[in-house]
């Protein structure tokens, strides 16, 4: 397991994290480690775009169909 040291954390942020850790019945280290794991598990915007580009959309509506639907909804 890696040890991280975080510098220049404002007092307000540190106090908020301490309060949230206490409310969750956790140590500050355990709480922050859990939050970091949660953040790291989320895909980046670039990963989301890459996944969307890789999807097969051949069965979906065409651009013409979409434009027509938008036009019809405005009438």
TASULMO-V471679 format. One line per field, one symbol per residue. ss: DSSP state (H for helix, E for strand, - for the rest). phi: phi as a letter, one per 40 degrees, with the letter a starting at -180 (. if undefined). burial: I if it has 16 or more other ideal C-beta (glycine too) atoms within 10 Angstrom, else O. A space follows every 50 residues. Layout:
BEGIN
ss->???
phi->???
burial->???
END
This chain:
BEGIN
ss->----------HHHHHHHHHHHHH----HHHHHHHHHHHHHH---HHHHHH HHHH--------HHHHHHHHHHH--
phi->.cbbbbbfccccccccccccccccgbcdccccccccccccccccdccccc ccccccbcccccccccccccccccc
burial->OOOOOOOOOOOOOOOOOOOOIOOOOOOOOOIIOOOOOOOOOOOOOOOOOO OOOOOOOOOOOOOOOOOOOOOOOOO
END
